Amino acid sequence: MATIFQTLHPEKRATILAALRTRIEKAIEQNEDLTWKSLLGKADGFINVLSERIYRGWANNLFLAVTSSVCGGDPRFLTYPQIQSFTDGKGRVRAGEKLTPIFCPLLRDVSEPQEDGSELKKTILRGYRVAYVANVRQTNLIEIGAVSASWHEGKVISTQPIEGFLSFVERIPFQKTSSLGSPFYNFLKDEIGMPSLGRFREAHGFASALAHELTHWTGHGSRLNRPLASYCQDKAKYSTEELTAELGAIFLLKSLDIDLQDSAMTNSAAYLKNWLTPLQNNMEMLVTAAAEASRATQYLTALANGAIRVVAA
């Protein structure tokens, strides 16, 4: 990626780095758990609005992420020829806007003879072709009605599998804000940041992510009072809290009879394994996390049922 980045014009590099800095500063301000995954966008990432193909590759997603961040988080891009072709020449890029480079692999199928007389077919990378794309917010496509103004609704996901969860969440009085990257819980502001439902591949992913952050939310000092601030300074405690949140998400969804799909369970298993590693598979910590997750689920259930009320922080 560094090699590709160095091939760009200095002015383009400066623009990308400035936008990247803005993205990081915003994440720090919102107390996001900033990782490469959250920096480059969660869920389906960035999409070509005409072909509906997802852009792949770390370099491409880095460049698209920083452009998207200064365009309000809109993940939709397209090339200039596409802008012209589907608008009968009415589409244009706004004055002063600069296109974002993406790198398209040039592949070639080859066959290699084997000792037994057969041929081994494989695909080799011959290099990259540079293409340039514009975010829809850098164009006039919204004004002329060529694309929808609301990218949150650009991808329609059925909420039917998680209707029970959404109804449950409506009865939880938590403060919610939008997130351009990963979901997060900011314990300083006591708010949960969530991408829109349309940014997830499936409804279950949205439900699992929100349930995870809601479990963190229960740990606030005005609720179950887990010492969240100290966790930032202690890797083992931080790992335990992450285990608590992931187990809490599973417990909560199962308590609501939300069937977890195989993909969701696979992701949860991988996430749990990731946080068990710092604990060196410490079963005592796992038991602690499971107990706290159970308390969190009971608390959220009682809150949603009106059995208890949230005390003002």
Residue pairs with C-beta under 8 A, 6 or more apart in sequence:
1 58
1 59
1 62
4 59
4 103
4 128
5 13
5 16
5 59
6 13
8 16
8 101
12 98
12 101
15 98
16 62
16 63
16 66
16 67
19 66
19 67
19 69
19 70
20 62
20 65
20 66
22 66
22 69
22 70
23 39
23 65
23 66
23 69
23 180
24 34
24 39
26 69
26 180
27 34
27 38
27 39
27 181
28 34
30 177
30 179
30 184
30 186
30 189
30 193
31 184
31 186
31 187
31 188
31 189
32 38
32 179
32 181
32 182
32 184
32 186
32 193
33 182
33 184
34 181
35 182
36 58
37 182
38 181
38 182
38 184
39 62
39 65
39 181
40 58
40 61
40 62
40 65
41 61
41 64
41 65
41 68
41 75
41 180
41 181
42 179
42 181
42 182
42 183
42 195
42 199
42 200
43 195
43 199
43 200
43 201
43 205
44 54
44 75
44 155
44 199
44 200
44 201
45 54
45 55
45 61
45 64
45 75
46 54
46 55
46 60
46 61
46 64
46 65
46 68
46 75
46 76
46 77
47 53
47 54
47 55
47 75
47 76
47 77
48 55
48 76
48 77
48 78
48 82
48 133
49 76
49 77
49 78
49 136
49 147
49 154
50 78
50 82
50 86
55 61
55 64
55 77
55 102
57 102
57 103
59 103
60 102
60 103
63 100
63 101
63 102
64 75
64 77
64 100
64 102
64 133
67 77
67 100
67 135
67 138
68 74
68 75
68 135
68 180
69 180
71 135
71 136
71 137
71 138
72 137
73 151
73 178
73 180
74 135
74 136
74 137
74 151
75 151
75 199
76 135
76 136
76 147
76 151
76 154
77 100
77 133
77 134
77 135
77 136
78 133
78 134
78 136
79 131
79 132
79 133
79 134
80 93
80 99
80 132
80 134
83 91
83 92
83 93
83 134
83 139
83 141
84 91
86 146
87 141
87 144
87 146
90 140
90 144
90 146
91 139
91 140
91 141
91 144
91 146
92 139
92 140
93 99
93 134
93 138
93 139
94 138
94 139
94 140
97 134
97 138
97 139
99 132
99 133
99 134
99 138
100 132
100 133
100 134
100 135
101 130
101 131
101 132
102 130
102 131
102 132
102 133
103 128
103 129
103 130
103 131
104 128
104 129
104 130
104 131
105 125
105 127
105 128
105 129
106 125
106 126
106 127
106 128
106 129
107 123
107 124
107 125
107 126
108 123
108 124
108 126
109 121
109 122
109 123
110 121
110 122
110 123
110 124
111 119
111 120
111 121
111 122
112 119
112 120
112 122
113 119
113 120
114 120
136 142
136 147
136 151
141 147
142 148
142 149
148 154
151 198
152 196
152 197
152 198
152 199
153 198
154 198
155 198
155 199
156 198
157 197
157 198
157 200
157 202
157 203
157 206
158 203
159 166
159 197
159 203
160 203
161 203
161 204
161 258
161 259
162 203
162 204
162 206
162 207
162 258
164 256
164 257
164 258
165 207
165 210
165 211
165 253
165 256
165 258
166 207
168 256
168 304
169 210
169 214
171 303
171 304
171 305
171 306
172 214
172 300
172 303
172 304
173 303
173 310
174 191
174 192
174 214
174 217
175 189
175 190
175 191
175 192
176 191
176 192
176 193
176 194
177 191
177 192
177 193
177 194
178 193
178 194
178 195
178 196
179 193
179 194
179 195
180 195
181 195
182 195
183 192
183 193
183 194
183 195
183 209
183 210
183 212
183 213
184 192
184 193
184 213
185 191
185 192
185 193
185 213
185 216
185 217
186 192
186 193
187 216
187 219
187 220
187 228
187 229
190 217
190 220
190 222
190 313
192 210
192 213
192 214
192 216
192 217
193 213
194 206
194 209
194 210
194 213
197 203
197 206
200 206
200 209
202 261
202 263
202 264
204 258
204 260
204 261
204 263
204 264
205 263
205 264
205 267
207 253
207 258
208 249
208 253
208 260
208 264
208 267
208 268
209 249
211 248
211 249
211 252
211 253
212 245
212 246
212 248
212 249
213 245
214 248
214 249
214 252
214 296
214 300
215 244
215 245
215 247
215 248
215 249
215 252
215 293
215 296
215 297
215 300
216 228
216 241
216 245
217 223
218 224
218 226
218 248
218 295
218 296
218 299
218 300
219 225
219 226
219 228
219 241
219 244
219 292
219 296
220 228
220 313
221 313
222 310
222 311
222 312
222 313
223 299
223 310
223 311
224 292
224 295
224 296
224 299
226 241
226 244
226 292
227 237
228 241
230 237
231 237
231 238
231 240
231 241
232 238
235 278
236 278
236 279
236 282
236 285
239 275
239 276
239 278
239 279
239 285
240 279
240 285
240 288
240 289
240 292
241 289
242 271
242 275
243 272
243 275
243 276
243 279
243 285
243 286
243 289
243 293
244 289
244 292
244 293
244 296
245 293
246 268
246 271
246 272
246 275
247 272
247 289
247 290
247 293
248 292
248 293
248 296
248 297
249 268
250 260
250 268
250 293
251 293
251 294
251 296
251 297
252 296
252 297
252 300
252 301
253 260
254 260
255 297
255 301
260 268
276 282
276 286
279 285
279 286
299 308
302 308
303 309
303 310
